[in-house]
Amino acid sequence: MQITFYHWGCQCPIIAEMLELFQCSAMDDVTCIDITGQEKLAYEKQLYYPFLTIFNQQLYWYGPVTAAVLKGIRNGTITREEPFIIEQSHEEKRGSLLPLTSDILPLTSQGCTMCADCGQIKRKSDFLASCGLTTFGLVHQLQGHIVGGAEWMPSNQVPYPIPKDAHTAFLTCVYHSSEEADYKAWPLQCLEKELCKAYRRILVICDEKSTFPNGPKNWFEKHGYRDLGLIQVLDGYARLHLLEKRLSE
């Protein structure tokens, strides 16, 4: 089976997990392409997400690929990716917030990635450090567990075909969606206050309904983000929008 894997460095630990999975897949013809700094390629391929896997140049897979998914695609029992939809609760919960640094980063593996391998988290930490960042966002801790967080990067360092300038920050990941409570609002609100010191606006890409990436859209609109329009339709999977929030508002 032919596999083409596009990824934005190790911006997400899941990327490291998938790279390891594909490296162990001896029976497949795997090509891995890092889009870090490759804005032209990201534009040509219209990449608006940290990773994309293409199987046999036909099946586009936008979410994480596990060993089970790989096996199912290989034997034909999986023929398409279904959207991951969670009915996000509007009941906001607030715990303590921690600045997301290299020391805190391993805590985000709780419920976020496919496993909690320290080496994979280290690769993300190294990647972010290479971008000149020491604090990557805020994480939300409640009763000893990481329940949410908001991460960002300067827009000028984002390879996606989006508006970029020195006054714009980009939300790379806002998590976790939950039917039980809204754990994302508190870290996002506080991160916005921090970003306001150096940036004039924030951009984010999200889906209309599904959790990946960063959805749903109406959740961001509830928190003051303005829809700049539909930027991509992923047939049967997602309708991606670019949203903006002016920090002076």
Residue pairs with C-beta under 8 A, 6 or more apart in sequence:
1 27
1 28
1 29
1 55
1 56
1 73
1 74
2 28
2 29
2 31
2 55
2 56
2 57
3 22
3 25
3 28
3 29
3 30
3 31
3 53
3 54
3 55
4 30
4 31
4 33
4 53
4 54
4 57
5 18
5 19
5 22
5 30
5 31
5 32
5 33
5 51
5 52
5 53
5 54
6 33
6 35
6 45
6 47
6 51
6 52
6 53
6 54
7 15
7 18
7 19
7 32
7 33
7 34
7 35
7 50
7 51
7 52
8 15
8 34
8 35
8 36
8 50
8 51
8 159
9 15
9 34
9 36
9 127
9 130
10 16
10 120
10 123
10 124
10 126
10 127
11 50
11 124
11 127
11 128
11 153
11 172
12 50
12 51
12 113
12 124
12 172
12 173
13 108
13 109
13 112
13 113
13 120
13 121
13 123
13 124
14 50
14 51
14 64
14 113
14 114
15 50
15 51
16 117
16 119
16 120
16 123
16 124
17 64
17 113
17 114
17 115
17 117
17 120
18 51
18 53
18 64
18 65
19 32
20 120
21 65
21 66
21 67
21 70
22 28
22 30
22 32
23 30
25 70
28 74
33 41
35 41
35 42
35 45
35 47
35 159
36 159
37 159
38 159
39 159
39 161
41 47
41 159
42 159
42 160
42 161
43 161
45 52
46 161
46 232
47 159
47 160
47 161
48 160
48 161
48 162
48 205
48 213
48 231
48 232
48 240
49 62
49 160
49 205
49 212
49 213
50 172
51 62
52 60
52 61
52 62
53 60
53 61
53 65
54 60
54 61
55 61
55 73
59 73
59 79
59 80
59 81
60 81
60 234
61 69
61 73
61 81
62 81
62 212
62 234
62 237
62 238
63 81
63 84
63 212
64 114
66 114
69 78
72 78
73 79
80 236
81 237
82 237
83 207
83 209
83 210
83 212
83 236
83 237
83 238
84 210
84 211
84 212
85 209
85 210
85 211
86 177
86 178
86 179
86 211
87 179
88 177
88 178
88 179
88 182
88 216
88 219
89 178
89 179
89 180
89 181
89 182
90 182
90 222
91 181
91 182
92 181
92 182
92 185
92 186
93 142
93 147
93 181
93 182
93 183
93 186
94 140
94 186
95 140
95 141
95 142
95 143
95 147
95 186
96 140
96 141
96 142
97 138
97 139
97 140
97 141
97 186
97 187
97 190
98 104
98 107
98 138
98 139
98 141
99 135
99 138
100 108
100 135
100 136
100 137
100 138
100 139
100 149
100 151
101 134
101 135
101 136
102 125
102 128
102 129
102 134
104 139
105 121
105 124
105 125
105 136
106 116
106 118
106 121
107 139
107 141
107 146
108 121
108 139
108 146
108 149
109 115
109 116
109 117
109 121
110 116
110 145
110 146
111 146
111 176
112 146
112 175
112 176
113 120
128 136
128 153
131 153
131 154
131 157
133 153
136 151
136 152
136 153
137 149
137 150
137 151
137 152
137 173
137 187
137 191
138 149
138 150
138 187
138 190
138 191
138 194
139 146
139 148
139 149
139 187
140 146
140 147
140 148
140 149
140 183
140 184
140 186
140 187
141 147
142 183
147 176
147 178
147 181
147 183
148 175
148 176
148 183
148 184
148 186
148 187
149 173
149 174
149 175
149 176
149 184
149 187
150 171
150 173
150 174
150 175
150 184
150 187
150 188
150 191
151 171
151 172
151 173
151 174
152 169
152 170
152 171
152 172
152 191
152 195
152 202
153 169
153 170
153 172
154 166
154 168
154 169
154 170
155 162
155 163
155 164
155 165
155 168
155 169
155 170
155 203
156 164
156 165
156 166
156 168
158 164
158 170
158 172
160 205
162 170
162 203
162 205
162 242
163 203
167 199
167 200
167 201
168 199
168 200
168 201
168 202
168 203
169 195
169 198
169 199
169 201
169 202
169 203
170 202
170 203
170 204
171 188
171 202
171 203
171 204
171 214
173 213
173 214
174 184
174 188
174 204
174 214
175 184
176 183
176 184
177 184
177 211
177 215
184 219
185 223
188 223
189 223
192 202
192 245
192 247
195 202
195 247
196 247
199 247
200 246
200 247
200 248
201 244
201 245
201 246
201 247
202 225
202 244
202 245
202 247
203 242
203 243
203 244
204 214
204 220
204 225
204 242
204 243
205 213
205 214
205 231
205 240
205 241
205 242
205 243
206 213
206 214
206 215
206 216
206 217
206 219
206 220
206 240
206 241
206 243
207 213
207 214
207 215
207 216
207 217
207 238
207 239
207 240
207 241
208 215
208 216
208 217
208 238
208 239
208 241
209 215
209 216
209 217
209 239
210 216
210 237
210 238
212 238
213 238
213 240
214 220
215 238
217 227
217 241
217 243
220 243
221 227
221 243
223 245
224 245
224 249
225 243
225 244
225 245
226 243
226 244
226 245
226 246
227 241
227 242
227 243
228 241
228 242
228 243
228 244
229 241
229 242
230 239
230 240
230 241
231 240
231 241
231 242
232 238
232 239
232 240
233 239
233 240
234 240
